[in-house]
Amino acid sequence: MPLPKLADIGRVIAEGDPATMMTAERLQRIFSVGMGAFSHPQRHEPIPYLL
């Protein structure tokens, strides 16, 4: 199964599991707003949020 990809303006900027890709820095770069991410307490999936 191919790894998920994260894109910014049509370019792949990260590839891997969601927890590795969805960092605050990458989300801020893509959306141009302050963002953070925390791990879901049970599923351990990244949950993004606006700052």
C-alpha positions in Angstrom: 0.0 0.0 0.0 1.5 3.4 -0.9 2.3 5.8 1.9 0.0 8.9 2.3 1.3 12.1 0.8 0.9 15.7 1.9 0.8 18.3 -0.9 1.3 22.1 -1.1 0.3 23.9 -4.3 0.4 20.6 -6.2 3.9 19.6 -4.9 4.5 16.6 -2.6 6.2 18.1 0.5 6.0 15.0 2.8 5.4 11.3 2.6 4.8 8.9 5.4 2.3 8.2 8.2 0.0 11.1 9.2 1.7 11.6 12.6 5.0 12.2 10.9 3.6 14.5 8.2 1.2 16.6 10.2 3.6 18.8 12.1 2.7 22.4 13.1 5.4 23.7 10.8 4.1 21.9 7.8 0.5 22.8 8.5 1.5 26.5 8.9 3.4 26.4 5.6 0.4 24.9 3.7 -2.4 27.0 5.2 -0.4 30.2 6.0 -2.0 30.5 9.4 -0.7 29.5 12.9 -1.5 25.9 13.5 -0.7 23.1 15.9 -1.4 19.4 16.2 -1.9 17.0 19.1 -2.3 13.3 19.3 -5.8 11.8 19.7 -5.7 10.2 23.2 -7.1 6.9 22.1 -6.4 6.5 18.4 -3.1 8.4 18.4 -3.9 10.2 15.2 -2.9 13.8 14.7 -5.6 16.4 15.3 -4.7 19.8 13.8 -6.0 23.0 15.3 -5.8 26.8 14.6 -3.7 28.9 17.0 
